[in-house]
Amino acid sequence: MKLKKTAAILFAAVIFLLGGCNVADMSFEDSLRPPKTMGDEAEIEKLISETIGGKYMLKYPKSGSYRSAIIMNDLNGDGVDEAVAFFKGNDETAGVHMLVMYDIDGEWKISDDFITETTDVDSVDFADINETDGLEIIVGYTTYTPNVSFLSCYTYSDGSTDTITSGQNYSSFYCANLDNSGKSEILTLSLFNADTEAKASMLEYDSQNKRLYVKSSAPMDPNVVKYKSIGLTDLEGSAKAVVVDGSFATEELVTQVIYYSHSLAVLRNPLYREKQKNPTMRTGSVLSADFDGDSKLEIPMVEKLPYHGTDMMRNVADKITWCSFNPQNESLSVKTIVAANYKSGFYVKKSDKWAEKAYTAVNTDNSMKLYEWNQTELGEELFEIKAFGVTAWDQGKIDGYTLIYRDNRYAYAFNNPAGQSPLKLTDDEIKTAFTAAGQTSE
């Protein structure tokens, strides 16, 4: 959690860069004052001011997809947006307001004002959890315990907003339709602490009692101290999973895959097994991503390519094995293997001609050279890929290199020296093997 003063300084810096105002003329209170607005937002801020009876401070969610203090969304499915605003009065010592407002015939009116005893809003999301045409408001509020927030849920209809009982603490939450029902569930993820076990809980709406209950839960790795990335992905068939990248105190990363098994009717986290090493454990900062452009998240396993000695270890490239998760046998299936140059942002895909441990790659800041590997030493150089500044490349003074791809920063080119190795690639094969960060591999 960032200190308020730090947030204010960052906010002031952004205003200076975007608006050209004089930061020296802005006080700390000025930096937190709501901006002057027009139209609907002006009317909404007027309602906020009238509700609080004085000056107020907007409260911005700390995480999640919705980071605005005033959020517009169609809550009841009638094609007209409602508004949800988070704020606290300047004279209030504790408590955050959530004001729900609706537009009727061009005039904004207040549905309800919910006051929660907290200092900050952690995250906000919207999802249909009760199988209606509308969206419920899901809000996480911070507590004084690090990495512990508590979940609140609200449903809006016909100008009225009601609370849905949840009673759930969490470290992060994600809304998704995990069991292929007609409604979304809320997946809460909890980091281990003195009062809470590390687990994932799948919350579902009970229409009879109008509350959320834990339909199923699964243990998570208690050694994870921070979530780095959380994303939803499709699995084989119609199943979905939440892919969670987390870090240990040592900065090592692991990936956990949380999904609902229909055959077992339970939530599963099969990559975590107590007292067994997670196969995705890795150093570095490689996170799960849609690497091959198939709209599904791939899970990385990372290790060094073959090397000998500490000097070579510092420059040898990482081998990233991108995998898909197979729910049928709860295992990882290899999709593609690449060598990585993080500094210049590119990857080279392993050729089908190359056996495991028969090749390696050595990086500099702006290049990667691929070699045969003869058990303990480098063999013949296969080819080199190098990132040139676009200005230097456009001047046309670079010999021996053929352009593969260029972006705003670099022109990526290759050199394919003559050789006799059976691992040699053609020029076209080298071009196909190359992928720049931000591109998708084919």
N, C-alpha and C positions, 0 to 999 in steps of 0.2 A: 504494500500500500504506500503510495507516495504521499509525502507531506503536503499539506494544503499550500504552504508557501512555495514549494517547488513547483506545484501545478500552476500556481498563479504566475510565477516567473516564466514558465514555458508558454503559458497562454499569452502573456504580454509580448514574448518574443515572436510568436506567430502573428499577432496583430501588427507588430512593427514590420515584419517582413511582407505581409500581405497588404497592409493598408498604408504603410509609409508614415505612421504617426510617430511622434516623439515619445519614446519609452520613458524618458526622464520626466515627462509631464504626467505620467500615470502613477497614481498611488496604488497601494495594495488593494484597497477597497474598490477602486475604479476597475481593476482587472477582473473582479468577481461580479461586477454589476451587470445585470442583464442588458444586452444590446437593445437599442431602439429598433422597433420593427413596425411593419405596416400590414394592413389587411387582417387576415385571420389570426396571425400570431400576435398582432397588437391587441386584438380583442381578448385573446387567451391570456396574455400577460396582464391585461387589465383585471380579468377575473382572478388571477393569482394574487395580485396586489390587494384586491378587495377581500379575498379570503383571508389573507394573512394580516390585513389591517395595518400595513406599513411596508417597510423595505424587506426584501428577501434576497436569498441567494439560490440560484439554480443548482441542482445537484445532478451531475453527469455520471451515468453508469461507468464503472471502471473497466468492464470487460464485455465481451459479447458483440453481436452484430449491431445492436442499437446503442449508440453512444451519445445521443442528443438528450438534453433534459426535457425537451418537449417533443413528443413522438406522435405522429399522425398515422392512424391505421383504421381500416374498416373493421370494427369489432363485431358487428351484427350481420354483415353480409348484405347490406342494402345498397352498396355502391357509394356510400357517403362516409368519409373519414370521421372518426371520433378523435379526440386528443387526450393524451396522457402526459401529465407534467409532474416533475419531481423538483422539490424545492424545500427550503427551510427559512423561517423568519430570522432576520438578523438579531432579534431579541430573544430567540429561543435557544436554550442551551443544549437541548437534545431533541431528537425527533425529526423525521423526514416526512413531508407531505407527499402523497400521491393523489393528484387531483384529476378526476376523470370528467371530461366535458364532451358535449354533443352539440351538433349544429341542427337547429330546427328553423326552417324558413329563413336561413341566412343570419340567424342570431345564435350566438354561443351561450349555452346554459351549463350549469354544473350538475353532474350526475351525483358524485360523492367525493368526499375528501377523507382519505385514509391517512392516519398519522401513525407512524411506526417508530418505536423507541430505538433508534439507531443513529449513526452519524453519516453513513454513506450508502449509496446504491451500488451493489456489486455488478448485477447484470439484469437485463430485461429481454424477454422474448415473448412471442405470440404464437399460439398453436390451438388447434381444435382438439381439446382433450375430452369433450363430452358429446361428441358426434352430433353437433348442430351445424348450422350454416355459418356460424361466427367463429371468432377467435377469442380465446381466454388470454388474460394478461398474466404472465409468469414473471415474478420479480424476486431477485435475490438481494437480501440486505446484509451488510457486513456486521460482524460482531467484534468484540474486543479480543477475540482469540485469533491469532494468525491462521490464515487458510481455512477458516470456518465461517460460512455464511448461512443464513436460514432462508428457506423458500416460502414464498407467499403466492397465492393464486387467486384471481378474481375473474368473474364472468359478468358481462354487460348485456342488458336487454331492455329495450323500451325506456331508455332514460335512467335506468336503475342499475347499479353495480353491486354485486354480492360477493362475499368472501367464500372461497372454497377451502375447507380445512386441509392443511397439508402437514404441518408439524415436522418438517424434515430439515436437518442440517446437512450441509454439503461443502465441498471445496470447489466444484464446478458442476454445471448441469447442461444437458443437451436435450432438445425436444425432437422427437422423431417417431414415425410409425414403425416400431420394431417388430410387431407381431402380425403385420398385415391385416389388422382390424380396420374399421372405418374411422379411427381416431388416433391421435398421437398419444404417445406416452412421454413421461419425463424421466430421463436417465440422470440420476445424481451420482457423482463420483466424490469419494471422500479420501483424503490423505490421512495417513496414520498420525494420531497424536495421543496424548495421555488419556483422553476421554472418548476417542473414536477409533474404531478399527478401520483399516483400509478396505473399502468395498465399493461396489457399484450396485445401485438399487434402481429397479424399474418401477416407477409409480404410475398407477392407472386410476382412472376416475370411477368411483362408485356412485352410480346415478341414484340409487335408492337412498343412500346416506349423504349424498352430495359432499363427498370428501375424496381425497387422494389416499390410496393405500399402497403398500409395497407388495406388488404382485410376485416379484422374485428378486433375489440379490445374489451376487457372486463376489468372492474375495478378490482383492487386488493386491499388487505388490506393496508391502509396507515400507520397503526401502525407497520408494519414489517420494521425493520431497517437493516436487514441483511438476505441474503439467505444462508441457511446452507446446503441444498442438493436439487439437481434438477435431475429428472430422467424421462425417457420415459417408459410408460407401455401400454400394450394392454388392451382394454376394451371388453365388450361383443360384439359379432359380429366382425366387422373389424375395429372398431374405435380405436383410440389411444389417450392418454392423457399425458400431462406433469405434473408430481407431484412435487410440490414445497414446501419444508419445510423451514420456515422462523422464525426468532426470533424477539421478541419485545425488547425494551430497558430494560425491566424487566427480560430478558432472558427466558421468557415463549415462547413456540413454538406453531406454528399453521401450518397446512397443507392446501394448496390450490390446486385444481385440475383444470387444464386448458385443455379444449378440444373443438373441433369444432363440433357443432350440425348440422347434415345434414338436419334434419327436419326444423330447424329454420334458417339455413344458417348464423349462427353467432358463434362467439367465446364465450364460457361460462366459468364461474368460480363460480359454484353454492354453494360451501362451504363458500364463503364469501358473507355475506349480511350485509349491513350497519345497524348499531345499534343492530345487533343480534350477540350473542356469537357463534363463530365457535365451533362446537362439538369436534374438534380435539385439542382445546387449552389445553396445558399441561405444567407442570414443568419437569425438568430433561432434558435428552439429547437423548431421543429415536426418531430416524428418520425413515421415511418410508423405507421399505425394503421388499425383497422377502423372507418372513419368512417361508413359507410352501413349497418352492421349486417348484412352479408352473410356474416360469418365468414371473410372474406378481408382481408388487409392491403392498404390503399391507400397509394400512394407520393405524397408531396407535392412539388409544385413551387411555390415561393413568390416573389412579386414585389410591389412596391407598386402599388396602384391609381393611376390618373392623378392627377398633382398639378402645381402650378406654384410654384416658389420654395421656399426652405429652410424658411420658417415652416410652410407647408402640409405639407411632407415629414415634419415631426416628428409630425404628427397623422393623416396619411392612413392608412387601413387596409391591411393586407396582403391580397393576393389569393392564396388557396391553391387550387391546382388539384390535386384528388385524382385519382390515376391508378391504373389496373390495369396489370400487366405482361402482355404478350401474347407467349408463347414462339414462336408461329408465325413472326412477323417480328421478334421480339426488340425490340419497341418499347413505349412507354407509350401507353395509351388513356385519354382524359379521361372520368371518371365524373361528377364534379360540381365546381363552382367556388363558393367561398364567400369572403366578406369576414370578417375576424377582429377581434374585440375581446378581446385576451388578458387585460386587467386584470379585466374582469368575467366572462370565460369564456363568450362566446357567438359564434355565427357566423350570417351571413345568406347564404343560397344565392342565386346569380345566377339571375334570372328569364329565361325563354326570350324575353321581350319586349326584353331588353337586349342590344344589340350590344356587342362588345368595344370598350372605350375610349369608350363612350357614357355611362358612369356612373362614379361614384366614391363613396367613403365616408370620413367624417371622424369620428375617435374622440375622446372624452374618456375619463376613467377609467371612468365608469359609463354611457356612452351611445355610440351610433353613429347618425349622420345620413347617409342616402343621398341623393345628388343626381344630377341630370343633369350631364354633363360636356361643355362646349362648347369642346373643343380645348385652351384655355388657362385656362379659368375655370369656376367653379361655375355651374350653371344652377338650375333650379327644385328646391326640396327635395321629395323623393319621400315619405319617412317617417322617423321616428326610433324606435329601440328603446333603452330605458333600463332599467338595473338599479337597483331600489329595495331598500333594506333591508326585510326582511320585517316588522319592527316598524312602520316608517313606513308601509308599505303597508296593514297591518292596521288602522292608526288611521283609515284612510279619508279622509284629507285631501288626496288627490292627484287633481286634475281633469285631464281631457283625455287620459288614458291608459287603455288597455284591457289587461287581464292576458292574457299568453300562457302563462306557465309560472312555477312557483315551486319552489324547493328550500329547504334549511335556511338559506341565506344571503340569497338574493335573490328578489324578485318581478320578473320580466321583463315589461315592458309596452311597448306601442307607441302612438305618436301618428301619425295619418294625416291631414295637413292637406289641405284642398281644393286642387285645382290642375288644370291643363289638359294636363300633359305626357303624351305617349303612353306614357311609361315608368311611369306610375302603376300601383300594385297595389291590388287590393281588400283589405279587412280579412282575408278568409280566405286570400288569397295571401300576405300578410305573415306570418300565423301559420304557414303551411306552410313559408315560407322560413327561419324561425327554428330554430336548434338550439343548445341549451346544451351546454357542455363536459361530457362524461360521458354525454350522451344519444347516440343514433345518429340520423343524418339518414335520412329516408325517401325 
